[in-house]
């Protein structure tokens, strides 16, 4: 259990204005949205030629039957861009650059967070040691047997 004072101290030690553990709340949804955009952009560009051929086809019904899955995927991508991006198809290079930036930020924050996890473990050990010294009658039985075995 983390004590509120420990959290306040960890926040005060953070170099950024956003708390260290906030990447769980901020970066993941952004990264998920970025991944969706990359997915649908790739899908759009991969199937765009089939859509153009469909529009030029003489026998549209037959062409649609032959390429139903691809045309459905294309429509799914187009509807995603209409809803999420205002109808514009984003540039793949920009999306990948943004994803790389987010991944870099996420890895930096994970490293910083792991340092705080280590500090928290050390503080928890110190708290339990102080509790053991101040209240020896509340030591769990497992620890009592270890202490008696050492004596």
WOMO-V374898 format. One record per helix or strand of 2 or more residues. SS is the DSSP state (hx for helix, st for strand). FROM is the first residue (numbers start at 1). TO is the last residue. Records with the same first field share a line. If there is no record, write none. Layout:
SS=FROM-TO ; FROM-TO
This chain:
hx=4-13 ; 20-56 ; 60-66 ; 68-84 ; 92-134 ; 136-138 ; 141-150
